Amino acid sequence: MDLAIYVHFPWCLQRCPYCDFATEAINPARIPHARYADAVVRELSLRLDALPPGARARTLFFGGGTPSLWNPADLGRVVAAVARRGELDEVTVECNPTSLDDDRCARWKDVGVDRVSIGVQSLRDEHLRYLGRLHDADGAARAVRTAVRAGGLRVSADVMFGMAEQSIDALTEDLSSLLGDGVEHLSCYALTIESGTRFGELARKGRLPRLEDDRVATMYEAVERACEGAGLGHYEVSNYARPGATSRHNEAYWSGEWYLGLGAGAVGCTAVPTDGRAGERWRNQADAAAYCDALERGELPPRETEAIAPEVRVQEGLMLGLRTAAGVDLATLSARTGVDPRAGREAAAAREVSRGNLVDEGARWSIPRARWLLADDIVARLF
């Protein structure tokens, strides 16, 4: 059983107003670098030892928070522990431009990191101020060039659109600049307003300017044209890559593979030892001190758990897989779950095919790219 492994680093320097992740703003001097690495390595061992024989790690992704704040030597101890339990095809670190420099890139490469995902968001100072980011446009561009210049690191950048006052020209110029500097993968997301965030509270009070959905859709289409015009493939609703530069870790999620989530606030989902077709999803509590305390006692951290029945796995496989250009291999999904994805969905699938919303190739379902903006609604009608 191949596994994608996600390690959550729960600290950042400042919480962004749109962020609803399990993070805590902290003075970097207070980050317990070594203690947290020790705890993650212990959790890795406990989780893998509970899985069926043959479980092996294939990809590793450090997210957060801002994992580029982690001491590279301690992050490297986690990489080494994971590498001993598998054959890693990809090791990614999410980076904030303010914590990416020549020294860190060199040290990351030394410990086995081969990919960085940089939270650029925009190359416009006014947009970065709106998003509450700590870096400016020059800092973002400098971070990208530093990572590319380091060599041996595949470089991805996150870009956000759908902000008030953001023009299509500014957005596409940002993309062109990033690609010109050597970025080979782009994750381009529309700004979403989540409850429980500062933006969510402002929106609730009517104090946050918003773009109309049609305008956001137009920006999405402009992103697609710009990326494809530069030679990137549009391989998932929000993701573009040059040939050979897709995110293997995310592809594992989208194809329905099991994944381990390690760290405070992390989410994972793996097979139940007694039934490889059913699963258990867990969410570790976000309290990093309690997380470390539990693992120092030799216990798994406090967590919420949820049983995942085979039919739920099918639904989730369709929801994620139909957001990709590859679509869903129905036979593979059936073999993994013991449930025929077509069963009970024949009529709904036929309706979506007749509307041009679904391509049915017999062994595979996919959504035409022209309909990707409607993917969530299309998938919902299959249930």
N, C-alpha and C positions, 0 to 999 in steps of 0.2 A: 504494500500500500504506500503510494507516494503522498507526501505531505507538503503543503505550503505552510511555512512558519512565519507568523507575525509577532514581533516584539514591540510592545507599547512602551514608550518613554513618556511619562505623564507630565513632564515639566516643560515650561516655556518661559521666556522673559516677560511676555505680556500677552494676555488673552485677547484675541481679536473679537470685534463686536458681532461677527457673524458666526463664530465658532461654537458648536455644541458638543465638541468632543470631550472626553474625560481628561482634562488637563488642569494644571495649576500653575499660575504665574509665580516665579520664585527667583530670589537672588541666586545667581549661579554658584556663589560660594557655599550655599546651603545644600546643593545637590549631593546626595550620598552615592557617588559614582560606584565605588567598589561594592558597597553593601547591596545596592540594587542589582548589579551584575551577578553577585553571588546568588541572590534570590532567584533571578531569572534562570540561571543554570540549574538550580535545584528544582524549579518548577518543570523545566524541560525534562529532566530525568524522571520525575514522578509521572508526568503525563505520558511519556513514551513507554515507560515500563508497564503502564496499564493497558497499552494497545496490543493488538495481536502481533505475533512475531512477523518480522519482515517490514514493519512500518519504517519508512526512511524519509529523511528530509530532502527536498529537491530545490526549494527556493526559500530565501530568508529576506524578510522586509522589516526594517526598523522604521516605525511611524510614531506619531505623537500628537500633541506636544512637538518638541523640537529635539529629535535625537542627535542632531549634529552638535548639540551642547555636551553630549556624553563624552567623557574622557576616551579617546580612541583606544587606549590600552584596555580599558574595561569593556568597551564595546567589542573589542577584538577577542576577549575571553569568551564572550557569548558566541561569536562567530565560530571560534574553535570548537566549542562544546557542541554546537549544532552540526558542524562539519564532521565530527566524529560519529554522528548518528545518521549519516546519509552521504549523498553525492550531490553537492550543491551546484546547480546550474546558474544561479543568479543570487547576488547579495546586494540589496538596495538600502541606502540610507536617505531618508527625507532630510532636507536641509533648508534652513533659513539663510538667506543671503548674508546676514550679519554674522553667521558662525561658520562660514566656508572660506578657507584661505589655502594658500599653497601647502602649509605645514599639515593641515588636517587632511587634505587630499592625499598627500604622500603617506601619511600614517594610516589612513583608511585602506589604501592599496596594499600596504604592508600586511594588514591583518585579513585581507581577503575580500574587501568590498570591491565590486566591479561596476556598480551603477549608483548614480545619485539622482534624486528627484528634488529639484529646487523650487521652492515656493515663491516664484517670481510674482505672479498674479497680474502685474501690470508694469509697463515701463514709463508710466506717467505719474509724476509726483502727486498731482491732484487726486488721482484715483487711489494711490497708496495711502494718502492721508485719510481719504474717505473710508478705506477698509481698515484703518487703524494699524497699519503695518509699521514696523520699526525701521525698515530699510527705505532708501529712496531709489529713484530710477537708476542713477549711476551705480549705486551699490549692487542692484540686481544684475545689471549688465556686467559689472566687474566680476561678480560671483560666477556667472555663466562662463565667462572667458577663462577664469581661473580653473574651473573644473574641466573644460575642454582642453586647455593647455597642459593639464596634468598628464594626459594620455592614460590609456588603460581604464578609463571610466566612461561608461555609457551615460550620456547626460539627457535627462528629461526635465521639462519645466511645466509647472502648473500655471495656467492663465485663466483669469476670471472675466466674464463679460456679463452684460445685463445691468450695469450700474447706471444710475441716473447721470445724465450729462456725458456719458461715454459715446463717442461717435464710432461709426463703422470704420472710417478711415484710420482713426487712432488705433483701434483694435488690430486691424490688418497690418498696420505699420509695425506694431509691437511684435506680431508673429513673424514678419519678415526679418526684423532685426535679430530675433532669437535664432531663427533658422540660419541666418547669415553668420552668426557667431558659432555655429556648430552643434546646436541642439538637434538631436535625432528623434526625439519623442516629445509629444505635447499632450497634456491632459487639459482640456478646455471645458470649463464648467460655467453654467449660468449661476449667478448669485442667487442663493435661496435664503429665505428668511425663516429661521427656526425659532419656535417658542423657547423661552428660557435664556435667550441671548439678548444683548443690548439692542441689536437691530430689531429683534422680535418685539421688545418692549416699545421701541420708538414707532414701529409699524402699528402696533396695537393702539397707540395714541394718535395715529395719523400724522406723525411727524417725520416719516421717512419717505422721501420721494421714490416712486417706483416706476419702472418702465412697463408699458403695456405688453401683454404676452406676444402680440404680433411683432412688436419691435424686437423683442428678445429672440423670436424665431428667425427674424431677418438676420440678426447678428450671428446666430448659429449657422445659418446657411453661408454667411460671409466667411466664417471660420473654416468651414468645409472647403469652400472654393480656394481659399488662400493656402491651406495645407496641401490639398491635392494638387494644386498648381505648382507647388514646390517639390512634389514628388513623394509626399507622405501618403501612406495608405490609411484610410478611415476604417479601423478594424473593430471599433466599439463605439457606441453612441458618443462618448466624450473623449475618445482617445485616437491619436494619430501617430504613425511611426514610419520611419524609413525602413526599407527591407532589412529584416533581421534584427530590428530594434524594438520589437514589441515587449511589453512587460510580461515576462513569463509567470511571475508571481500572480498578477491579476488574472491572467488567462487561466490559471489553476482555479481561482475562485469562480470565474465565469463558466468554466466547464464542469463545475459541480464536484471538484475534488475535495477531500477532507482537508481541514486546516487546523493547526494549533495556534491559539492566541495566548501569548505569554506576557506577563507584566500586569501591573495595576491598571484596571479598567479595560483589559483586553477581552476580546470575544473569540471563542474558538468553537469548532464543531467537528467531532470525530465519531467513528463507528462505536457502537455498543459492542463490547467484547463478545457477547453471546449471540449477536446478530449483526453481521457486517453490513446489512442493508438498512438498518435503522441507525439513528444517531442520537447524540446528546450535544446540545449547544450550551455553553456556559458563558457567563460574563463575570469576570473577576471584579470585586468591589474596587472602587477607585482610590481608596485610602492607601497610599504607598507605604506608610509606616506599618499599618496592619498587614499589608501584603508581605512585607519583609519579615515581620514578627512571626507570622504563621510558617513561612518556609524555614526560618531558623529553628523552629520546633520540629521540622520534618513533616509538616502538614501542607496540604494544598491550601491556597488562600481562600478567604471568605468569598462566596460567589453565588450567583443565581443560576439555576439550571433549568433546562427545558428539554423534554423528550421530543425527538424529531422522527415522526413516523415516515415510512417509505413514501406514502402519498404526498406528504409535505415536502420531502426531498424532490419529488417530481415537479411540484409546483414551483419550488425555488429554482430548480434547474431550468425550467422554462422561462421564468422571469429574468434570470441572469443571461442565459444562453441566447435568448432572442434579442438581446441588446447588442449582439456581436455580428460581424459580417459572416462568420462561420456558421452561425445559427446553432441548432441543437441536433446532435446525432441521436435519433430516437432509440436505436438499438443499444447504444452505449448507456443511455440513461435508464433504459429498461433493465439492462444487465446489472447496473449498480444498485437499483432499487427493488427489483422484483415486481415492478408495476409497469404496465404498458402505458406510456404517455398518451397514446391515442384513445384509450378506453374512456368512454363517456365524453369525449371531446370531438368526436367525428363531425357532428353537425355544426358546432361552433367553429371548428377549423375550416369547414367547407364554406361557411358564410364569410369568414375573413379572406379566404382565397378569392371568392367571387367579388369582393370589394377591392381587391388588389393590395390587401394589407398583409397577406401571408403567402409565402412560396412553399408549396408542398412537393418535395422531390421524392416522396415515398419513404426514403430512409432518413430524411432530414427536413426540418422546418426552419425557415428563416423569414425575417421581415425585410422587405426591400428598403434600401437606404433612404429612399424618398419618403418613407413612412416612419423613420426612426424617431422623429419627434413625438409620434403618437404611440411609441412602443409600449409604454406602461398601460395605456388604455386598451390596446389590442390584446395584450397578454391577459389583462383582467377579464376580458370577454371570453377567454378560453376556459375560465374556471366557472 
